[in-house]
């Protein structure tokens, strides 16, 4: 029987946010334990850029790219959108301390209560405090601005409403502020196929992605919120795509019993495997996008 109840877009977006919250509440400790570099507590991809010397530098390279943008405009009020357990903010704090910088504000927002608790235990009050707030970047607190630079590393794709994401960040940003996105985006010219669509769907479902878009779509939404793109770089070539662990997972995951595939951590592994396969086939790209607020 088909229901006559009206489709409620708000309810769907709220459910998507709840799914993301549960995803990170359930999986963060696994990510930190089995992640790319356990000592750094970063839930980020490894980027083996030409100047990277070791695994710690590789896992911190994405936030090092953010630091370059901070230096470019001498930003002092920084906001991490989807900050995890605060490790990127801790990296930035070290850079600011090395410069003996003054009047620095480092804030992060995460939808996961578990991540807030971990962050608060890891980063007590110091000379440059790190403030990790529980909430959604779909509805930023009124008191969080004005921001000099905001960034989202592998978090934008979780947005249930990409347009709202840009609107909220714009309202919290001063004119001339920058927004840095480092994330996965759909390739512009990928040929459609059933295999591609199935792979992308597994990626979206496994990692609870609400805004897996092309960069053209993202640029349009950003411009509507008062941002203009000033830089773009495809980082995909620096991702590790030929690790034995990835090939092993790709072979073993189809053998998982069906009931296990619905659990949070195995589901994230399925999503990660689909992402790896999509990257290898250039169906998605891992990119750096930098925007400037113009009004």
C-alpha positions as CSV (number, residue, x, y, z in Angstrom):
1,X,0.0,0.0,0.0
2,X,1.4,3.4,-1.0
3,X,1.3,6.1,1.8
4,X,-0.5,9.4,1.0
5,X,1.8,11.2,3.5
6,X,3.8,14.0,2.0
7,X,7.5,13.5,1.4
8,X,9.4,15.3,4.2
9,X,12.8,16.4,2.9
10,X,13.8,17.8,6.4
11,X,13.1,14.4,8.0
12,X,15.3,12.7,5.4
13,X,18.2,15.1,6.0
14,X,17.8,14.7,9.7
15,X,18.0,10.9,9.3
16,X,21.1,11.2,7.1
17,X,22.8,13.3,9.9
18,X,21.7,10.7,12.5
19,X,23.2,8.0,10.3
20,X,26.5,9.9,10.0
21,X,26.5,10.5,13.8
22,X,26.0,6.8,14.5
23,X,28.6,5.9,11.9
24,X,31.3,7.9,13.7
25,X,30.1,7.1,17.2
26,X,30.4,3.4,16.4
27,X,33.5,3.4,14.3
28,X,35.9,6.2,15.5
29,X,37.8,4.0,17.9
30,X,38.3,1.4,15.1
31,X,39.4,4.1,12.7
32,X,42.0,5.3,15.3
33,X,43.1,1.8,16.1
34,X,43.4,0.4,12.6
35,X,43.8,3.7,10.6
36,X,46.6,5.0,8.5
37,X,48.8,6.2,11.3
38,X,47.6,5.3,14.8
39,X,50.0,7.7,16.6
40,X,48.7,10.7,14.8
41,X,45.0,10.0,15.4
42,X,44.2,11.4,12.0
43,X,41.2,9.8,10.2
44,X,42.5,11.0,6.8
45,X,43.9,9.5,3.6
46,X,47.6,9.1,3.1
47,X,49.0,11.5,0.5
48,X,52.4,10.6,-0.9
49,X,53.3,13.9,-2.4
50,X,56.8,14.2,-3.9
51,X,58.2,16.0,-0.8
52,X,56.7,13.6,1.8
53,X,59.3,11.6,3.6
54,X,57.3,9.2,5.9
55,X,53.9,7.9,6.8
56,X,53.3,10.5,9.4
57,X,53.9,13.3,6.9
58,X,51.7,11.5,4.4
59,X,48.7,11.3,6.8
60,X,49.2,15.0,7.8
61,X,49.7,16.3,4.3
62,X,46.1,17.3,3.8
63,X,46.1,19.6,6.8
64,X,49.5,20.9,5.7
65,X,47.8,22.1,2.6
66,X,45.3,23.9,4.8
67,X,48.2,25.5,6.6
68,X,49.5,26.9,3.4
69,X,46.1,28.7,2.9
70,X,46.2,29.9,6.4
71,X,49.6,31.5,5.9
72,X,48.6,33.0,2.6
73,X,46.0,35.2,4.2
74,X,47.4,35.3,7.8
75,X,44.2,33.7,9.1
76,X,43.8,33.7,12.9
77,X,40.2,32.4,13.4
78,X,40.1,28.9,12.1
79,X,37.1,26.5,11.9
80,X,37.4,22.8,11.2
81,X,34.1,21.5,9.7
82,X,33.9,17.9,10.6
83,X,36.9,17.9,12.9
84,X,37.0,14.3,14.1
85,X,38.9,14.0,17.3
86,X,40.7,17.4,16.8
87,X,44.0,16.1,15.4
88,X,44.1,18.5,12.4
89,X,43.5,21.4,14.8
90,X,46.4,20.1,17.0
91,X,48.7,20.1,14.0
92,X,47.7,23.7,13.2
93,X,48.3,24.7,16.8
94,X,51.8,23.4,16.6
95,X,52.5,25.5,13.5
96,X,51.1,28.6,15.2
97,X,53.1,28.0,18.4
98,X,56.3,27.6,16.3
99,X,55.6,31.1,15.0
100,X,54.7,32.5,18.5
101,X,51.4,33.7,16.9
102,X,49.0,35.7,18.9
103,X,45.2,35.9,19.1
104,X,44.6,32.5,17.6
105,X,41.2,30.8,17.8
106,X,40.9,27.1,16.8
107,X,37.5,25.7,16.7
108,X,36.1,22.4,15.3
109,X,32.6,21.0,15.0
110,X,31.7,17.3,14.8
111,X,28.4,15.5,14.8
112,X,29.8,12.7,16.9
113,X,29.5,12.8,20.7
114,X,32.1,10.1,20.8
115,X,34.6,12.2,18.9
116,X,33.9,15.2,21.2
117,X,34.7,13.1,24.2
118,X,37.9,11.8,22.8
119,X,39.0,15.3,21.7
120,X,38.3,16.8,25.1
121,X,40.4,14.1,26.8
122,X,43.3,14.5,24.3
123,X,43.5,18.3,24.1
124,X,43.0,20.0,27.5
125,X,43.3,23.8,27.8
126,X,46.7,25.1,26.7
127,X,48.3,28.3,25.4
128,X,46.3,28.0,22.2
129,X,43.1,26.1,23.2
130,X,41.3,23.8,20.9
131,X,37.5,24.0,21.1
132,X,35.7,21.0,19.8
133,X,31.9,21.5,19.6
134,X,29.2,19.0,19.1
135,X,26.9,20.0,16.4
136,X,26.2,20.1,12.6
137,X,27.9,22.2,10.0
138,X,24.4,22.3,8.4
139,X,23.4,24.6,11.3
140,X,26.5,26.4,12.7
141,X,26.1,28.2,16.1
142,X,25.5,32.0,15.7
143,X,28.5,32.7,18.0
144,X,31.1,30.7,15.9
145,X,32.0,33.6,13.5
146,X,33.5,35.6,12.0
147,X,35.8,33.0,10.5
148,X,39.0,33.8,8.7
149,X,39.4,30.3,7.2
150,X,37.3,27.2,7.4
151,X,38.1,23.8,6.1
152,X,36.6,20.4,5.7
153,X,38.8,17.4,5.1
154,X,36.8,14.3,4.0
155,X,33.7,15.7,5.7
156,X,31.9,17.7,3.0
157,X,30.6,14.6,1.3
158,X,28.6,13.7,4.5
159,X,26.5,16.9,4.0
160,X,22.8,16.0,3.5
161,X,22.4,19.4,1.9
162,X,25.4,20.8,0.1
163,X,23.8,24.1,-0.6
164,X,23.0,24.6,3.1
165,X,26.6,23.7,3.9
166,X,27.9,26.6,1.8
167,X,25.2,29.0,3.1
168,X,26.1,28.3,6.7
169,X,29.8,28.7,6.2
170,X,29.3,31.9,4.2
171,X,27.2,33.4,7.0
172,X,29.9,32.6,9.5
173,X,32.8,33.9,7.3
174,X,34.1,37.5,6.9
175,X,34.6,39.0,3.4
176,X,37.8,37.6,2.0
177,X,37.7,34.5,4.1
178,X,38.7,31.2,2.6
179,X,37.1,27.8,2.5
180,X,39.2,24.7,1.8
181,X,37.6,21.4,0.8
182,X,39.7,18.3,0.5
183,X,37.5,15.4,-0.5
184,X,36.2,12.9,-3.0
185,X,34.3,14.3,-6.0
186,X,32.6,12.5,-8.9
187,X,34.7,12.6,-12.1
188,X,33.3,15.0,-14.7
189,X,33.7,12.8,-17.8
190,X,33.4,9.3,-16.4
191,X,31.5,7.1,-18.8
192,X,28.2,5.8,-17.3
193,X,27.9,2.0,-16.8
194,X,26.1,-0.3,-14.5
195,X,29.3,-1.4,-12.8
196,X,30.2,2.2,-12.1
197,X,26.8,3.0,-10.7
198,X,26.9,0.0,-8.4
199,X,30.3,0.8,-7.2
200,X,29.4,4.5,-6.4
201,X,26.3,3.3,-4.6
202,X,28.3,1.0,-2.4
203,X,30.7,3.8,-1.6
204,X,27.8,6.2,-0.7
205,X,26.0,3.6,1.4
206,X,29.1,2.3,3.2
207,X,30.3,5.8,4.2
208,X,26.9,7.5,4.5
209,X,27.6,10.1,1.8
210,X,25.0,12.7,1.1
211,X,26.9,15.0,-1.2
212,X,29.1,13.1,-3.6
213,X,29.1,15.7,-6.4
214,X,31.2,16.8,-9.3
215,X,33.4,19.9,-8.8
216,X,31.2,21.8,-11.3
217,X,28.2,21.2,-9.1
218,X,30.1,22.2,-6.0
219,X,31.4,25.4,-7.7
220,X,27.9,26.4,-8.6
221,X,26.6,25.9,-5.1
222,X,29.6,27.8,-3.7
223,X,29.0,30.7,-6.0
224,X,25.4,30.9,-5.0
225,X,26.5,31.3,-1.4
226,X,29.0,34.1,-2.2
227,X,32.2,32.1,-2.8
228,X,34.4,32.0,-5.8
229,X,36.9,29.3,-6.5
230,X,40.5,30.4,-6.5
231,X,42.4,27.1,-6.7
232,X,41.8,23.5,-7.6
233,X,44.2,20.6,-7.5
234,X,43.7,16.9,-8.2
235,X,45.4,15.0,-5.4
236,X,44.4,11.5,-6.6
237,X,47.8,10.5,-8.0
238,X,49.3,10.8,-4.5
239,X,46.9,8.3,-2.9
240,X,48.2,4.7,-2.4
241,X,46.3,2.5,-4.8
242,X,48.4,-0.6,-4.9
243,X,48.7,-1.8,-1.3
244,X,48.4,-5.5,-0.5
245,X,45.8,-4.8,2.2
246,X,43.5,-3.2,-0.4
247,X,43.8,-6.1,-2.8
248,X,43.2,-8.5,0.0
249,X,40.1,-6.7,1.3
250,X,38.7,-6.5,-2.3
251,X,39.1,-10.3,-2.5
252,X,37.8,-11.1,0.9
253,X,34.8,-8.7,1.4
254,X,32.5,-10.6,-1.0
255,X,33.0,-13.6,1.2
256,X,31.6,-11.9,4.3
257,X,28.3,-13.5,5.5
258,X,25.4,-11.3,4.6
259,X,24.4,-10.5,8.2
260,X,27.9,-9.1,8.9
261,X,27.7,-6.7,6.0
262,X,25.1,-4.6,7.7
263,X,27.2,-4.0,10.8
264,X,28.8,-0.5,11.1
265,X,32.5,-1.4,10.7
266,X,32.2,-4.1,8.0
267,X,29.9,-1.7,6.1
268,X,32.6,1.0,6.3
269,X,35.1,-1.5,4.9
270,X,32.7,-2.2,2.0
271,X,32.4,1.5,1.4
272,X,36.2,2.0,1.5
273,X,36.7,-0.9,-0.9
274,X,34.2,0.7,-3.3
275,X,36.1,4.0,-3.0
276,X,39.4,2.3,-3.8
277,X,38.0,0.7,-6.9
278,X,36.3,3.9,-8.0
279,X,39.5,5.8,-7.6
280,X,41.5,3.2,-9.6
281,X,38.9,3.5,-12.4
282,X,38.9,7.4,-12.3
283,X,35.2,7.4,-11.4
284,X,35.9,9.6,-8.5
285,X,38.8,12.0,-7.8
286,X,40.3,13.2,-4.5
287,X,40.7,17.0,-4.9
288,X,41.6,20.2,-3.2
289,X,39.2,23.1,-3.8
290,X,39.9,26.6,-2.3
291,X,37.2,29.3,-2.3
292,X,37.2,32.9,-1.3
293,X,34.2,34.8,0.1
294,X,33.5,37.7,-2.1
295,X,30.3,39.1,-0.5
